[in-house]
Amino acid sequence: MPHELFPSSAPNAGDIHRGHQGDGVREKATAWVALGMAAGVPLIIFCIWLQFKSTEGARYKGLAAATLAGPQSQPSRAMPEPRLEIIPGSNLAKLRAQEDAQLNSYGWIDRGSNVVRIPIERAMELISQRGLPDSGPAKSEYELILERSRDRKAAPLKEAP
């Protein structure tokens, strides 16, 4: 019987004579595939090497030697926004310094409404002395939704001109 794709589980006389049960492996086909791979991989590597050799130097062809001078050369035009930071963290340090200055100083938030900013240490002292202002009994989420919906109905949206 020729080799089967899915051999039966019962061994035949030839398999028993060889000392094992056949598993349907085609030795000749497997050997040809292995030989093809063994020959094909070096051939592919050789073709890739030829491709690199044929394009060698084409990448920089036409560039002047001064262009490749080194890190001291500057681009002819500025890069578009957003640019990378030259000194990483410097913008963050400036932002934190500005925030600290605001947290620790007096200033106007809205002069027309007489709203001021006070240092955070002073604000914590005042809250510890006076306590937080009472805003009335706590409202449930449902009550807040109803209140907001009433506010929207009372103030209709303005149409854009």
N, CA and C atoms as an extended XYZ file, in Angstrom:
483
Properties=species:S:1:pos:R:3:atomname:S:1:resname:S:1:resid:I:1 pbc="F F F"
N         0.847       -1.173        0.000 N   MET     1
C         0.000        0.000        0.000 CA  MET     1
C         0.894        1.239        0.000 C   MET     1
N         0.642        2.233       -0.901 N   PRO     2
C         1.469        3.439       -0.936 CA  PRO     2
C         1.242        4.260        0.333 C   PRO     2
N         2.126        5.234        0.530 N   HIS     3
C         2.011        6.086        1.712 CA  HIS     3
C         0.672        6.793        1.707 C   HIS     3
N         0.035        6.816        2.864 N   GLU     4
C        -1.247        7.492        3.008 CA  GLU     4
C        -1.027        8.823        3.712 C   GLU     4
N        -1.950        9.740        3.444 N   LEU     5
C        -1.868       11.021        4.125 CA  LEU     5
C        -2.168       10.834        5.611 C   LEU     5
N        -3.200       10.086        5.917 N   PHE     6
C        -3.567        9.756        7.288 CA  PHE     6
C        -3.570        8.243        7.420 C   PHE     6
N        -2.469        7.633        7.831 N   PRO     7
C        -2.421        6.172        7.902 CA  PRO     7
C        -3.349        5.644        8.980 C   PRO     7
N        -3.793        4.440        8.813 N   SER     8
C        -4.654        3.812        9.814 CA  SER     8
C        -3.825        3.523       11.059 C   SER     8
N        -4.503        3.317       12.179 N   SER     9
C        -3.789        3.089       13.421 CA  SER     9
C        -3.215        1.679       13.511 C   SER     9
N        -3.728        0.765       12.725 N   ALA    10
C        -3.221       -0.608       12.784 CA  ALA    10
C        -1.942       -0.721       11.967 C   ALA    10
N        -0.856       -1.288       12.556 N   PRO    11
C         0.397       -1.423       11.803 CA  PRO    11
C         0.290       -2.514       10.749 C   PRO    11
N         0.997       -2.332        9.619 N   ASN    12
C         1.005       -3.371        8.603 CA  ASN    12
C         2.261       -4.223        8.778 C   ASN    12
N         2.389       -5.264        8.001 N   ALA    13
C         3.480       -6.232        8.171 CA  ALA    13
C         4.840       -5.603        7.916 C   ALA    13
N         4.940       -4.679        6.918 N   GLY    14
C         6.217       -4.040        6.615 CA  GLY    14
C         6.709       -3.170        7.761 C   GLY    14
N         5.784       -2.472        8.404 N   ASP    15
C         6.163       -1.620        9.543 CA  ASP    15
C         6.647       -2.455       10.716 C   ASP    15
N         5.962       -3.545       10.958 N   ILE    16
C         6.355       -4.413       12.063 CA  ILE    16
C         7.734       -4.997       11.782 C   ILE    16
N         8.005       -5.357       10.517 N   HIS    17
C         9.298       -5.919       10.150 CA  HIS    17
C        10.433       -4.908       10.391 C   HIS    17
N        10.159       -3.606       10.112 N   ARG    18
C        11.175       -2.574       10.343 CA  ARG    18
C        11.311       -2.230       11.812 C   ARG    18
N        10.365       -2.628       12.640 N   GLY    19
C        10.471       -2.402       14.071 CA  GLY    19
C         9.740       -1.159       14.567 C   GLY    19
N         8.929       -0.530       13.732 N   HIS    20
C         8.148        0.626       14.191 CA  HIS    20
C         6.883        0.742       13.378 C   HIS    20
N         5.993        1.541       13.886 N   GLN    21
C         4.739        1.774       13.178 CA  GLN    21
C         4.925        2.965       12.251 C   GLN    21
N         4.430        2.888       11.044 N   GLY    22
C         4.547        3.984       10.082 CA  GLY    22
C         3.738        5.186       10.526 C   GLY    22
N         4.262        6.372       10.258 N   ASP    23
C         3.549        7.592       10.640 CA  ASP    23
C         3.168        8.442        9.439 C   ASP    23
N         3.374        7.946        8.276 N   GLY    24
C         2.965        8.661        7.075 CA  GLY    24
C         3.945        9.712        6.621 C   GLY    24
N         5.147        9.792        7.185 N   VAL    25
C         6.142       10.774        6.773 CA  VAL    25
C         6.759       10.319        5.455 C   VAL    25
N         6.815       11.214        4.509 N   ARG    26
C         7.416       10.898        3.213 CA  ARG    26
C         8.870       11.342        3.270 C   ARG    26
N         9.752       10.405        3.417 N   GLU    27
C        11.164       10.706        3.617 CA  GLU    27
C        11.774       11.421        2.418 C   GLU    27
N        11.439       10.998        1.203 N   LYS    28
C        12.028       11.614        0.012 CA  LYS    28
C        11.580       13.066       -0.128 C   LYS    28
N        10.290       13.304        0.079 N   ALA    29
C         9.776       14.678       -0.038 CA  ALA    29
C        10.400       15.570        1.028 C   ALA    29
N        10.529       15.048        2.240 N   THR    30
C        11.141       15.826        3.320 CA  THR    30
C        12.592       16.140        2.993 C   THR    30
N        13.301       15.181        2.433 N   ALA    31
C        14.697       15.402        2.068 CA  ALA    31
C        14.818       16.453        0.978 C   ALA    31
N        13.932       16.444       -0.019 N   TRP    32
C        13.976       17.453       -1.094 CA  TRP    32
C        13.695       18.854       -0.552 C   TRP    32
N        12.729       18.962        0.374 N   VAL    33
C        12.421       20.274        0.968 CA  VAL    33
C        13.617       20.783        1.765 C   VAL    33
N        14.235       19.905        2.555 N   ALA    34
C        15.404       20.306        3.332 CA  ALA    34
C        16.553       20.717        2.423 C   ALA    34
N        16.763       19.997        1.335 N   LEU    35
C        17.817       20.342        0.382 CA  LEU    35
C        17.527       21.689       -0.285 C   LEU    35
N        16.263       21.901       -0.639 N   GLY    36
C        15.882       23.183       -1.242 CA  GLY    36
C        16.114       24.353       -0.299 C   GLY    36
N        15.798       24.171        0.974 N   MET    37
C        16.029       25.241        1.954 CA  MET    37
C        17.518       25.468        2.165 C   MET    37
N        18.279       24.382        2.229 N   ALA    38
C        19.722       24.510        2.432 CA  ALA    38
C        20.375       25.249        1.273 C   ALA    38
N        19.865       25.077        0.065 N   ALA    39
C        20.415       25.786       -1.093 CA  ALA    39
C        19.806       27.183       -1.225 C   ALA    39
N        18.543       27.343       -0.827 N   GLY    40
C        17.842       28.607       -1.026 CA  GLY    40
C        18.279       29.711       -0.085 C   GLY    40
N        18.528       29.395        1.167 N   VAL    41
C        18.899       30.428        2.143 CA  VAL    41
C        20.204       31.109        1.765 C   VAL    41
N        21.275       30.375        1.446 N   PRO    42
C        22.493       31.073        1.024 CA  PRO    42
C        22.297       31.874       -0.265 C   PRO    42
N        21.461       31.375       -1.168 N   LEU    43
C        21.185       32.106       -2.413 CA  LEU    43
C        20.486       33.433       -2.116 C   LEU    43
N        19.539       33.425       -1.206 N   ILE    44
C        18.832       34.663       -0.823 CA  ILE    44
C        19.795       35.640       -0.156 C   ILE    44
N        20.633       35.148        0.728 N   ILE    45
C        21.612       36.021        1.387 CA  ILE    45
C        22.561       36.633        0.366 C   ILE    45
N        22.991       35.858       -0.610 N   PHE    46
C        23.865       36.368       -1.669 CA  PHE    46
C        23.156       37.459       -2.477 C   PHE    46
N        21.885       37.261       -2.808 N   CYS    47
C        21.124       38.265       -3.569 CA  CYS    47
C        20.981       39.566       -2.784 C   CYS    47
N        20.751       39.457       -1.490 N   ILE    48
C        20.643       40.665       -0.652 CA  ILE    48
C        21.978       41.393       -0.608 C   ILE    48
N        23.066       40.651       -0.479 N   TRP    49
C        24.396       41.256       -0.474 CA  TRP    49
C        24.660       41.990       -1.789 C   TRP    49
N        24.273       41.377       -2.929 N   LEU    50
C        24.438       42.036       -4.231 CA  LEU    50
C        23.637       43.335       -4.299 C   LEU    50
N        22.423       43.317       -3.754 N   GLN    51
C        21.590       44.525       -3.763 CA  GLN    51
C        22.255       45.645       -2.966 C   GLN    51
N        22.775       45.338       -1.797 N   PHE    52
C        23.470       46.346       -0.999 CA  PHE    52
C        24.705       46.873       -1.724 C   PHE    52
N        25.453       46.003       -2.349 N   LYS    53
C        26.650       46.433       -3.071 CA  LYS    53
C        26.300       47.330       -4.253 C   LYS    53
N        25.196       47.033       -4.940 N   SER    54
C        24.837       47.834       -6.117 CA  SER    54
C        24.348       49.226       -5.730 C   SER    54
N        23.797       49.394       -4.522 N   THR    55
C        23.306       50.711       -4.103 CA  THR    55
C        24.256       51.410       -3.152 C   THR    55
N        25.423       50.849       -2.932 N   GLU    56
C        26.387       51.421       -1.994 CA  GLU    56
C        26.807       52.817       -2.443 C   GLU    56
N        26.712       53.775       -1.562 N   GLY    57
C        27.123       55.144       -1.872 CA  GLY    57
C        26.064       55.964       -2.568 C   GLY    57
N        25.003       55.345       -3.094 N   ALA    58
C        23.968       56.105       -3.794 CA  ALA    58
C        23.184       56.998       -2.844 C   ALA    58
N        23.138       56.641       -1.584 N   ARG    59
C        22.380       57.420       -0.622 CA  ARG    59
C        22.958       58.821       -0.456 C   ARG    59
N        24.273       58.949       -0.489 N   TYR    60
C        24.922       60.244       -0.251 CA  TYR    60
C        25.432       60.883       -1.539 C   TYR    60
N        25.083       60.314       -2.675 N   LYS    61
C        25.549       60.858       -3.942 CA  LYS    61
C        24.971       62.260       -4.143 C   LYS    61
N        25.787       63.192       -4.517 N   GLY    62
C        25.337       64.549       -4.777 CA  GLY    62
C        25.421       65.473       -3.576 C   GLY    62
N        25.726       64.955       -2.414 N   LEU    63
C        25.859       65.816       -1.245 CA  LEU    63
C        27.282       66.356       -1.182 C   LEU    63
N        27.391       67.605       -0.834 N   ALA    64
C        28.718       68.215       -0.731 CA  ALA    64
C        29.391       67.750        0.552 C   ALA    64
N        30.714       67.782        0.570 N   ALA    65
C        31.466       67.347        1.741 CA  ALA    65
C        31.181       68.247        2.938 C   ALA    65
N        30.913       69.539        2.717 N   ALA    66
C        30.640       70.457        3.820 CA  ALA    66
C        29.328       70.098        4.520 C   ALA    66
N        28.398       69.509        3.783 N   THR    67
C        27.123       69.132        4.382 CA  THR    67
C        27.320       68.037        5.418 C   THR    67
N        28.282       67.168        5.188 N   LEU    68
C        28.533       66.064        6.091 CA  LEU    68
C        29.627       66.390        7.106 C   LEU    68
N        29.864       67.680        7.356 N   ALA    69
C        30.990       68.102        8.179 CA  ALA    69
C        30.903       67.590        9.606 C   ALA    69
N        29.740       67.551       10.196 N   GLY    70
C        29.645       67.061       11.563 CA  GLY    70
C        28.574       67.786       12.344 C   GLY    70
N        28.574       67.585       13.645 N   PRO    71
C        27.500       68.152       14.462 CA  PRO    71
C        27.512       69.676       14.543 C   PRO    71
N        28.621       70.314       14.196 N   GLN    72
C        28.657       71.781       14.264 CA  GLN    72
C        27.880       72.430       13.124 C   GLN    72
N        27.600       71.681       12.055 N   SER    73
C        26.840       72.267       10.939 CA  SER    73
C        25.388       72.424       11.345 C   SER    73
N        24.776       73.494       10.898 N   GLN    74
C        23.393       73.809       11.247 CA  GLN    74
C        22.496       73.587       10.045 C   GLN    74
N        21.225       73.192       10.278 N   PRO    75
C        20.310       73.059        9.139 CA  PRO    75
C        20.043       74.421        8.523 C   PRO    75
N        19.727       74.422        7.234 N   SER    76
C        19.533       75.680        6.522 CA  SER    76
C        18.261       76.388        6.938 C   SER    76
N        17.284       75.663        7.478 N   ARG    77
C        16.050       76.311        7.935 CA  ARG    77
C        15.626       75.665        9.244 C   ARG    77
N        14.850       76.391       10.022 N   ALA    78
C        14.422       75.896       11.329 CA  ALA    78
C        13.382       74.789       11.158 C   ALA    78
N        13.403       73.862       12.069 N   MET    79
C        12.428       72.781       12.043 CA  MET    79
C        11.068       73.335       12.417 C   MET    79
N         9.981       72.757       11.891 N   PRO    80
C         8.645       73.247       12.247 CA  PRO    80
C         8.288       72.874       13.684 C   PRO    80
N         7.299       73.573       14.233 N   GLU    81
C         6.819       73.291       15.595 CA  GLU    81
C         6.148       71.936       15.615 C   GLU    81
N         6.098       71.223       16.655 N   PRO    82
C         6.793       71.409       17.913 CA  PRO    82
C         8.224       70.907       17.812 C   PRO    82
N         9.127       71.651       18.392 N   ARG    83
C        10.540       71.290       18.354 CA  ARG    83
C        10.911       70.506       19.608 C   ARG    83
N        11.948       69.723       19.506 N   LEU    84
C        12.446       69.009       20.672 CA  LEU    84
C        13.160       69.983       21.604 C   LEU    84
N        13.149       69.668       22.877 N   GLU    85
C        13.831       70.520       23.837 CA  GLU    85
C        15.340       70.317       23.728 C   GLU    85
N        16.080       71.408       23.769 N   ILE    86
C        17.531       71.322       23.735 CA  ILE    86
C        18.039       70.801       25.074 C   ILE    86
N        17.467       71.328       26.161 N   ILE    87
C        17.805       70.867       27.507 CA  ILE    87
C        16.537       70.219       28.071 C   ILE    87
N        16.479       68.884       28.063 N   PRO    88
C        15.254       68.213       28.534 CA  PRO    88
C        14.913       68.623       29.960 C   PRO    88
N        13.637       68.919       30.176 N   GLY    89
C        13.177       69.288       31.512 CA  GLY    89
C        13.213       70.769       31.804 C   GLY    89
N        13.824       71.570       30.934 N   SER    90
C        13.920       73.000       31.229 CA  SER    90
C        12.546       73.670       31.193 C   SER    90
N        11.700       73.304       30.237 N   ASN    91
C        10.353       73.890       30.186 CA  ASN    91
C         9.544       73.487       31.405 C   ASN    91
N         9.686       72.234       31.836 N   LEU    92
C         8.971       71.775       33.016 CA  LEU    92
C         9.451       72.530       34.253 C   LEU    92
N        10.739       72.757       34.352 N   ALA    93
C        11.281       73.494       35.501 CA  ALA    93
C        10.741       74.925       35.521 C   ALA    93
N        10.659       75.573       34.350 N   LYS    94
C        10.105       76.941       34.284 CA  LYS    94
C         8.636       76.940       34.689 C   LYS    94
N         7.863       75.941       34.200 N   LEU    95
C         6.448       75.854       34.549 CA  LEU    95
C         6.272       75.665       36.048 C   LEU    95
N         7.055       74.773       36.645 N   ARG    96
C         6.949       74.536       38.088 CA  ARG    96
C         7.319       75.791       38.878 C   ARG    96
N         8.305       76.550       38.413 N   ALA    97
C         8.695       77.786       39.095 CA  ALA    97
C         7.559       78.801       39.034 C   ALA    97
N         6.896       78.914       37.879 N   GLN    98
C         5.758       79.832       37.754 CA  GLN    98
C         4.609       79.401       38.672 C   GLN    98
N         4.335       78.092       38.698 N   GLU    99
C         3.257       77.597       39.565 CA  GLU    99
C         3.578       77.857       41.040 C   GLU    99
N         4.833       77.627       41.434 N   ASP   100
C         5.223       77.891       42.822 CA  ASP   100
C         5.092       79.369       43.149 C   ASP   100
N         5.452       80.231       42.199 N   ALA   101
C         5.325       81.679       42.429 CA  ALA   101
C         3.864       82.055       42.625 C   ALA   101
N         2.962       81.468       41.848 N   GLN   102
C         1.538       81.765       42.006 CA  GLN   102
C         0.997       81.213       43.318 C   GLN   102
N         1.446       80.022       43.706 N   LEU   103
C         0.962       79.410       44.952 CA  LEU   103
C         1.417       80.175       46.187 C   LEU   103
N         2.506       80.910       46.092 N   ASN   104
C         3.087       81.557       47.265 CA  ASN   104
C         3.061       83.081       47.192 C   ASN   104
N         2.132       83.658       46.414 N   SER   105
C         2.075       85.117       46.314 CA  SER   105
C         0.627       85.593       46.263 C   SER   105
N         0.479       86.892       46.518 N   TYR   106
C        -0.821       87.543       46.391 CA  TYR   106
C        -0.971       88.041       44.968 C   TYR   106
N        -2.202       88.106       44.487 N   GLY   107
C        -2.432       88.649       43.153 CA  GLY   107
C        -3.916       88.669       42.823 C   GLY   107
N        -4.248       89.412       41.787 N   TRP   108
C        -5.636       89.503       41.341 CA  TRP   108
C        -5.952       88.338       40.398 C   TRP   108
N        -7.112       87.741       40.616 N   ILE   109
C        -7.629       86.763       39.657 CA  ILE   109
C        -8.610       87.476       38.747 C   ILE   109
N        -9.554       88.240       39.362 N   ASP   110
C       -10.515       89.038       38.596 CA  ASP   110
C       -10.745       90.332       39.370 C   ASP   110
N       -10.120       91.418       38.889 N   ARG   111
C       -10.185       92.699       39.599 CA  ARG   111
C       -11.611       93.248       39.620 C   ARG   111
N       -12.367       93.050       38.541 N   GLY   112
C       -13.749       93.565       38.474 CA  GLY   112
C       -14.661       92.906       39.494 C   GLY   112
N       -14.445       91.639       39.774 N   SER   113
C       -15.276       90.913       40.747 CA  SER   113
C       -14.630       90.865       42.127 C   SER   113
N       -13.494       91.552       42.281 N   ASN   114
C       -12.750       91.568       43.539 CA  ASN   114
C       -12.379       90.155       44.008 C   ASN   114
N       -11.849       89.347       43.089 N   VAL   115
C       -11.397       88.005       43.422 CA  VAL   115
C        -9.879       88.029       43.423 C   VAL   115
N        -9.296       87.631       44.561 N   VAL   116
C        -7.847       87.679       44.699 CA  VAL   116
C        -7.285       86.285       44.940 C   VAL   116
N        -5.989       86.204       44.768 N   ARG   117
C        -5.246       84.974       45.049 CA  ARG   117
C        -4.377       85.253       46.266 C   ARG   117
N        -4.387       84.305       47.228 N   ILE   118
C        -3.544       84.455       48.405 CA  ILE   118
C        -2.588       83.258       48.467 C   ILE   118
N        -1.479       83.399       49.200 N   PRO   119
C        -0.547       82.274       49.302 CA  PRO   119
C        -1.218       81.042       49.920 C   PRO   119
N        -0.817       79.895       49.478 N   ILE   120
C        -1.478       78.669       49.904 CA  ILE   120
C        -1.316       78.415       51.398 C   ILE   120
N        -0.179       78.764       51.953 N   GLU   121
C         0.023       78.585       53.399 CA  GLU   121
C        -0.990       79.419       54.189 C   GLU   121
N        -1.205       80.668       53.723 N   ARG   122
C        -2.177       81.552       54.396 CA  ARG   122
C        -3.588       81.000       54.229 C   ARG   122
N        -3.908       80.460       53.060 N   ALA   123
C        -5.239       79.896       52.818 CA  ALA   123
C        -5.487       78.694       53.728 C   ALA   123
N        -4.469       77.863       53.923 N   MET   124
C        -4.632       76.712       54.819 CA  MET   124
C        -4.833       77.168       56.262 C   MET   124
N        -4.129       78.231       56.673 N   GLU   125
C        -4.318       78.767       58.025 CA  GLU   125
C        -5.746       79.256       58.216 C   GLU   125
N        -6.258       80.023       57.221 N   LEU   126
C        -7.616       80.570       57.326 CA  LEU   126
C        -8.664       79.458       57.370 C   LEU   126
N        -8.481       78.407       56.568 N   ILE   127
C        -9.449       77.305       56.570 CA  ILE   127
C        -9.388       76.549       57.884 C   ILE   127
N        -8.194       76.380       58.446 N   SER   128
C        -8.107       75.682       59.739 CA  SER   128
C        -8.742       76.504       60.858 C   SER   128
N        -8.684       77.856       60.764 N   GLN   129
C        -9.293       78.717       61.786 CA  GLN   129
C       -10.803       78.813       61.603 C   GLN   129
N       -11.227       79.077       60.377 N   ARG   130
C       -12.646       79.366       60.110 CA  ARG   130
C       -13.438       78.146       59.655 C   ARG   130
N       -12.766       77.153       59.083 N   GLY   131
C       -13.473       76.002       58.521 CA  GLY   131
C       -13.940       76.309       57.102 C   GLY   131
N       -14.422       75.286       56.436 N   LEU   132
C       -14.923       75.477       55.071 CA  LEU   132
C       -16.297       76.111       55.111 C   LEU   132
N       -16.639       76.936       54.107 N   PRO   133
C       -17.972       77.538       54.095 CA  PRO   133
C       -19.041       76.460       53.895 C   PRO   133
N       -20.190       76.649       54.536 N   ASP   134
C       -21.282       75.688       54.436 CA  ASP   134
C       -22.027       75.916       53.133 C   ASP   134
N       -22.166       74.857       52.357 N   SER   135
C       -22.867       74.985       51.067 CA  SER   135
C       -24.247       74.368       51.130 C   SER   135
N       -24.757       74.106       52.330 N   GLY   136
C       -26.086       73.527       52.471 CA  GLY   136
C       -26.006       72.013       52.511 C   GLY   136
N       -27.172       71.391       52.570 N   PRO   137
C       -27.177       69.932       52.637 CA  PRO   137
C       -26.657       69.321       51.330 C   PRO   137
N       -26.035       68.176       51.466 N   ALA   138
C       -25.486       67.497       50.285 CA  ALA   138
C       -26.616       67.033       49.380 C   ALA   138
N       -26.406       67.177       48.079 N   LYS   139
C       -27.427       66.773       47.111 CA  LYS   139
C       -27.004       65.475       46.449 C   LYS   139
N       -27.984       64.686       46.102 N   SER   140
C       -27.691       63.437       45.404 CA  SER   140
C       -27.376       63.757       43.939 C   SER   140
N       -26.833       62.782       43.260 N   GLU   141
C       -26.500       62.967       41.841 CA  GLU   141
C       -27.764       63.248       41.036 C   GLU   141
N       -28.861       62.581       41.387 N   TYR   142
C       -30.121       62.780       40.683 CA  TYR   142
C       -30.615       64.215       40.859 C   TYR   142
N       -30.505       64.754       42.088 N   GLU   143
C       -30.938       66.130       42.333 CA  GLU   143
C       -30.076       67.123       41.552 C   GLU   143
N       -28.779       66.857       41.454 N   LEU   144
C       -27.908       67.732       40.675 CA  LEU   144
C       -28.267       67.713       39.197 C   LEU   144
N       -28.605       66.545       38.669 N   ILE   145
C       -29.001       66.441       37.260 CA  ILE   145
C       -30.277       67.231       37.012 C   ILE   145
N       -31.244       67.086       37.899 N   LEU   146
C       -32.501       67.838       37.736 CA  LEU   146
C       -32.252       69.341       37.800 C   LEU   146
N       -31.398       69.771       38.730 N   GLU   147
C       -31.096       71.196       38.877 CA  GLU   147
C       -30.432       71.749       37.612 C   GLU   147
N       -29.496       71.008       37.062 N   ARG   148
C       -28.818       71.451       35.836 CA  ARG   148
C       -29.782       71.497       34.663 C   ARG   148
N       -30.693       70.544       34.604 N   SER   149
C       -31.651       70.552       33.500 CA  SER   149
C       -32.592       71.752       33.610 C   SER   149
N       -32.996       72.113       34.830 N   ARG   150
C       -33.828       73.309       35.018 CA  ARG   150
C       -33.066       74.576       34.625 C   ARG   150
N       -31.757       74.614       34.973 N   ASP   151
C       -30.934       75.780       34.621 CA  ASP   151
C       -30.820       75.917       33.103 C   ASP   151
N       -30.718       74.802       32.395 N   ARG   152
C       -30.607       74.867       30.933 CA  ARG   152
C       -31.900       75.351       30.301 C   ARG   152
N       -33.009       74.923       30.852 N   LYS   153
C       -34.305       75.347       30.304 CA  LYS   153
C       -34.527       76.831       30.563 C   LYS   153
N       -34.027       77.315       31.717 N   ALA   154
C       -34.217       78.728       32.064 CA  ALA   154
C       -33.351       79.631       31.202 C   ALA   154
N       -32.181       79.186       30.812 N   ALA   155
C       -31.268       79.993       30.000 CA  ALA   155
C       -31.095       79.327       28.645 C   ALA   155
N       -31.899       79.705       27.634 N   PRO   156
C       -31.798       79.051       26.327 CA  PRO   156
C       -30.467       79.390       25.659 C   PRO   156
N       -30.031       78.519       24.782 N   LEU   157
C       -28.780       78.735       24.045 CA  LEU   157
C       -28.891       79.898       23.092 C   LEU   157
N       -27.813       80.646       22.958 N   LYS   158
C       -27.772       81.757       22.009 CA  LYS   158
C       -27.350       81.201       20.656 C   LYS   158
N       -28.007       81.641       19.629 N   GLU   159
C       -27.661       81.187       18.285 CA  GLU   159
C       -26.484       82.010       17.760 C   GLU   159
N       -25.609       81.342       17.051 N   ALA   160
C       -24.454       82.031       16.474 CA  ALA   160
C       -24.905       82.909       15.323 C   ALA   160
N       -24.297       84.109       15.173 N   PRO   161
C       -24.707       85.013       14.083 CA  PRO   161
C       -24.222       84.531       12.733 C   PRO   161
